[in-house]
């Protein structure tokens, strides 16, 4: 884990054409994405390639891993489960997924462009022609000393992607080994349903507790509800709400 001093990051919402500036407190984040070996130490999943990023993981499995890793190390788990309804106890200091504001701030490491270094030096992408994720640490780190934030595998975050359009889809960030350069940028947002899993999506853990229930590090329950509000018929191509009364 690497401690990141707090600061400021600007996030972009392409659909709504808005920007918001987030002020972050200090937090910790993994130097590498979680590897197959680390996953296998905590969950009953075989490790065939110990140093590769663990991938093909759903968001639900990622948050279960965070709780299990906290318990493994004697920390208080931060996620509370009611079926598939997950809440985050922001006061807890166990392992968790980063918010996307934390993720982007950590990835950029003070840089303002789309990459913290020339992309060929920083990230495994489609330009490398590799068919699978690669062992972590094979490209240049950023100035925070973090490896593989760009390329190799996308990384799940805590936040909802766009609840008005995609309902309960969660954000993943960073680009993967099969993506072209356009997708492997610090600001690109993609996502998937909590049960979806893809061969190029993994996770990187964070830690850090905060004082105000229901909000932390650029995320809040209130903001999620506001973004989910939508009046009128759902436009073509939008994901219908999965639970009556959500909007």
Buried (B, 14 or more C-beta within 10 A) or exposed (E): EBEBEEEEBEBEEEEEEEEEEBEBBEBBBBBBBBBBEBBBEBBEBEBEBEBBBBBBBBBBBBBBBBBBBBBEEEBEBBBEEEEEEBEBBBEBBBBBBBBBBBBBBBBBBEEEEBBBBEBBEBBBBBBBEBEBBBBBBEBBBBEBEBBBBBBBBBBBBBBBBBBBBBBBBBBBBBBBBBBEBEBBBBBBBBBBBBEBBBBBBBBBBBBBBBEEEBBBBBBBEEBBEEBBEBEEEBEEEBBEBEEEEEB
